[in-house]
């Protein structure tokens, strides 16, 4: 039985791959996933093969029509209800815009990102359901301006901006003050599915909390 202590990202992914478990996410996610498998807390969730998903995976996914409706509403900005307090909404939007503007003006170490395999927002390959889950996290949480720079949110190696945001939410690194009531209520269910590498189930849990 392999312990995650002292293992690198490459070693963690190799060990998870041997067990048929998902190999995406931050190093902390990979380590916790491997430890959970070792302790028997969760069962391996086989990753989907090209051209189709496993039977176990399919059983956890929402019906195709429901998934398509979820995606369409997310694209139209209709996934999440309008906040009751318009002043709070305007203030939040202004803060988010300032953070994005500040981040855009900051130096971006593109060579370092390429070296460690980090993908900035919209540039990485995401797992099924990961984009929908990120849309939920972005809408229901205040993401920190230093999400890409602060080591508190895990190493950049092999990760994506969307994955860092999801991991920060699932592991409680954003703090309750940064979460909406909906995000707080859904975090436990989302975290469980994220640890199992099933982002479709996690997105479905997030959608259920919103509706």
Secondary structure, DSSP 8 states (H G I E B T S, - for coil): ----TT--HHHHHHHHHHTT----S-HHHHHHHHHHHHHTSS------BTTB--HHHHHHS--HHHHHHHHHHHHTT-SS---S-HHHHHHHHHHHHHHHHHHHHS---HHHHHHHT-B-TTTS---TTHHHHHHHHHHHB---TTTTT-GGG---TT-BHHHHHHHHHHTT-S-GGGB-HHHHHHHHHHHHHHHTT-HHHHHHHHHHHH-
